[in-house]
């Protein structure tokens, strides 16, 4: 067992913080007078608080004193994804917290933001496993949490230095995340432009179809045969049909009738209401491949549409709304038919205009991918920095005190 670094200590959470579970919700509190906003488990995410939906209940005068949050308080989820932590920075003039949260208020020996980063580190290394109770939902009891051992530099200045290093990398991550979000909005804006153009019907660009795929009983499926595209073989948008497909025994004639070629458009005919109508353009194929009966195949006219453009358009909000409005509902499922597909709106753009649109969209997507790669690198860097700065040689010793 490794020793602590010089100048480091190992202490129980209960010795470092005043700990308090929040107020339990009751019918009386939910319906009482003078209600006040409070935070629940869902409001506490990693390193941030979300205020989109704040619940309210009554707090007595003594409860307001006991459960009111002050700047620097740490809020830790007690159940669900246990240990998720954020810090209160007086985002509201007045706010309280429910019993699903632990509140940690430093006694002065440890910086709140140091503990914030430590909680992220401890959860990633599963240091709370021995402390987590497993009933129907995982939870972190206060007594076991209070006994958890935390390694930290005794010098507050050293704690602040560690926080500054981690925060600097985290700030870069947030900046890239914001950039990715802006690019996603820009991508949505580019697609939304199409919906404002003159629209015709999808049947105007079709050479053939929609054609329903082949039905085969479960006994026809096995380890050999022809690969078959099923409703769970694609998510909508670009797809890969060169691997991980089920296989089915077919005759030569069936393979010829239902065989796919690059550029075919596949549309999900039957699925849940949210997924019915999801579409993809068939890309590279490495062997003869067919499609099942819950999928429809369309072939577009080469001079009228680009398959990649069609794939993009069929994933747009306007088309999804069209399919939802026309879907026929059954128990937990919905379906669309050939008429619903043929009547689907489609922009009146010629092939050169479609290619210009795809070039614009590709530029946004390429930049987004670059940002995502950079974010992944920063995330790895941040994890490495946290491991190096917070490990202290004590990971094997951290956990619950005997």
N, C-alpha and C positions, 0 to 999 in steps of 0.2 A: 504494500500500500504506500503510495507516494505521499510525501510530506507537503504541507502548505508552503507556498512561497514566503520568503521573509517579508514581514510587514502585513501578512494576511491573517484573518481570523475566520473561525467557523462558528456561527451562532444560529440558534433557533429563530424561526420567523417570529414566534411569540415574544422573544426577548428584544427583537429589533423594532417591532411595530405594535401599536395598539390595534387589536383586531376586533372587528364588529361585523356580524351578519346583519343584513337589512331587515326591514319590517315584513312580517308575513301578511300577505293579502287576505282579507276576510270580507264577507258580505257587508258587514257593518262599515268597514273602512271604504269599500268600493262605493257605497251609497251615502256616506256621511257628508256633512257640510264642509265648506272651506277646503276643498280638495287641492292638492298640490302635486306637481309633476314628480315622477320618480323613474329611475333607471331599472331595467330588468336585464336578464342574461342576454337577450337579443340585441340590446343597445351597446354592449361591450364587445368590440372586435379587437383583433390584435393591434395594439398601439394606437387605437382610435376609438372615439365614441360616436355613435350614430344617433341623431335626434329627429329622424323623420317621423317616428311614431313613439311618442311619450305617453305612457299611461298616467292616470291620476287617481289618488285616493286621499283619505283624510289622515292627517297626522296631528296628534294632540300637541300641546305646548312642550311637554317633556320629550315626546317623540321627535319633534322638530329639532330640539337640542341634540338628541342622540343620533339621529340619522341624516342630519344636514351635511352635505359635502362641502369641504373646503379645499382650496388650491393645494395640490400636491398629494391628495388622497389617491391611493391606488385602488382600483376596482378589479376583482378577480372572480371569474365565473366559478361557481360552486358545483354546477352540474352540466351535463352535456359534454361539450369540449372543455374539460376542466382545466383551469389554469390560464385561460385566455385573459389577458390583462391590458388595461388602458389606464391612463392617468387623468384625473380631473383637474382642469385648468380654469375653472370658473367660467365655462362657456355659457352658463345661465346665472342669473342673479341668485336663484334659489333652486335647489334640486335635492332629491333624496334618493334612496335606493332600497330595493326589495331584498327579501331573504335569499334569493337565488345568487346573491353577490356577497363576497367578502370585501370589506373595506379595510385597507392597511394604511395606518397613519404613522409615519416614521417618528421614532423616539429621539432622533438626532444622530444616531450612529451610522446611518446609511442614507444615501441620496435616493429619493423616490425614483428618479430616472435610471439609476443603476439597477434598482430592483426590477423596474419595468423590463430592462434588457435581460436581466437574469431570468425572469419568468419565461421569456421567449426561448432562451437557451435551455432552461430546465425542461420545458415541455418537449422541445425537439429531441433531447436526449432521454426522454421518458423517465425523468428522475422522480416523478410523482406516482409511478405505477404502484408502489407498495402502499401509498397513502390513499389511493382511490378506492372507494367502496363500490361494489358492483351489485346493485339491486336491479331494478328494471332499467334504470339509467345511471351511468357512471356519475359519481359525485365525490367531492373533496370535503370531508368533514372538517370542522374548524379545529378540533383537537389534534387531528393528524397533520393538518396544514401548519398549525402552530409549532409542531415538533420537527418540521422539516428544517434541515441544516443548510445554511447559505454561506458560501465562501465569499469573502469580500476584503478589499484593502482597508486597513484600519484608518488610514489617512483619507479624510474626505476629499482633499485635493486630488489624490490619485483616483478616487472614484469618479470625480468630475472629468478628469483627463480621459478615462476610459469611455465615459458617456459621450464626450465631444468627438472622439474618433468614430464610435459607432454611429452617432447622429449624423456625422458628415457623410458617411456612405449611404445611410438611410435617406438623407436629403436628396442625393443623386438618384436613388431609386424612385423616390416620389416624383421627381422632375420627369424622369423617363416615363413613369406610369401616366402622368398627366399628358405627356406628349402622345403616348399611344392612344389615350382616350380621345384626344383631339383628332387624331388621324382616323379613328373609328367613326367619329361624327362626320368628318370630311367624306369618308367613304360612303356613309349613309346619305350625305347630301348629294353626292354625285349620282347615286342610284335614284334618289328622289327626283332629280331633274328629269329622268325618263318619264316618270308618272305625270309630269306636267305637259308632256308633248302630246301631239295628236296620236290617238290610239286606234288601232284596228282590232281584228280578232286573230287569235293564234292560228286558226285554221288557214289563214291567208298565206302562211309560210310553210305549210305542211306538204310534203310529198306523199306521205303515207301515214296512216294511223289516226288516232291511237289504237294499238293492238294489245289485247290482254295476253299475258304470258301463259305458260303451260302449267297445268295442275298435275302433280304426281303424288300418290299416297306415300306415307312415311316409309313403307316397305321398299320403295324404289331408291331411297337414299342410302349411301354407304361410303366406304373409303375409296371406291373407284367409280368411274363414270365421268360425266361432263359437268364442269363447274356451273353452278346456277346462282344468279343474283336474286336474293330475297329482300324482303322489306327492311331487314336489319343489316343488309350489306352496305348501305350507304346512309349518310346522315343528311344529305342535302348539300349541294355545292360539289366541289371537286371530290373524286373518289378514286379508289384503287381496286380494280377487279383482277389483279394479277396474282392474288394470294388470299388465303383464309376464307375461301368460298366452300360451301358444302357441295357435294357431288351427287348426281342422280343418274340412274340408268335410263338411256334414251335410245330410240331408233335413229337411223341416219336421217330419215325424213323429218323427225321431230327436231333434230339439231339444225337442219336446214331451215325449217319454218320459224324457229324461235331463236336462231343464232344471232348474236349481237355483232355489230361492227362499230369501229371507231366513229364517233359523231352521232350515234343514236342518242335520243333523249329518253330517259327513264323517269316515269312519274309514279309515285306511290298511290295506288288506287284505294287501298283499305288500310287504315291504321287508326290510332287514337285521333280525336278531333284536332289536337295540336300538331300532329305529324302528317296527317293525310295531305297529299299533294306535294310532299318534299320531292325534289327533282335533282337529277345529275346528268351530265353529258358523259357518255362512255369514252374513256381514254384508251390507252394502250392495252391490248389484249395479247396474251402469250399462247393461248390455245382456244379452240372453239368454246364459247360460253353462251348460256341461255338465260332467260329470265322467267320468274314464277308468275302465277296467275294473279297475285295481288299487286302486280306492277304492270303499267302500260308502257308500250314503246312507241315513240314517234320518230319519224324520219323527216328532217327538214330539207327544203329545197336549197341546193348549194348556192344558187344565185340570189337567194332571198334572205338567208340568215346564217350566222356563224354559231355553231353549237355552243361554244363557250359563252357567247353573249346570251343565247337562249337560257343556258343554265343559270347565269347571273340574274336575268330578268325573272325567271320562275321562282327565285328565292327572295324576291322583293316583297315588301309589306303589302303592296296593292294586290299582287297575285295571291298571297296567302289569305288575304281578306276575301278575295273572289272564291277561293276553294272552300273556305269556312262557311261562306254564305250559301253555297250550293251543295255542301256535303249532306248526305242522308245519314241520319243518326240511328245507331242500334245500341245495344248494351255495351258501354265502354268503347265503342268503335264508331267510326264514320267512314263513308265511302263516297267517291266521286265517279262519274261515268264519262264515256267518250264525249258526250255533248258538253259537259262541264269543262273539259279540257279544250275542246275546239272553240268554245265561246270565250275562253280566257282572253283578257285584253293583252295587246302586244303593240309596242311602239312602231309607228310608221317610219322606220329608219332603213336606209339601204345598207348594203354590206360595208362600203367605205365608212359610213357614219358609225356603224356598229364597231368597227375596228378602232376608230378614233376614241370612242367611249372606253373600250377595253384597254387601250393604251393609257388613258387617264387613270383608270381604276388600278391598273397594274403598278403605276408609279406610286400611288398611295399605299398599296399593299406591300410593295417592295420596301418602302421606307418603314412601314409598320413592322415588317419582319426583321429589319436591321435593328430597330429599337428593341424588339422582343429578345433578340440575341444578346444585345448589350445589357438588357435588364437581367437576363439569366446569369451573365458573367458577374454582374454586380451583386446579385443575390448569393452566388457562390463565394464571392470575395467577402461579403458581409458575414456570412456564416463562419468562414475561416477566421476572420478578425474576432468575432464573438467567442469562438472556441479558444482562440489564443489568449484573449484578454480576460475571459471569465472562468476558464478552466481552473487556473491557479494550482494545478496538480491535485485537485481535490475531487474530481468528478466521481471517482470510485468511492469516495467517503460521503458525498452529499446524499441527502435523503432524509429519512426520519431518524431522529435521535433514539438511541436504545432506552 
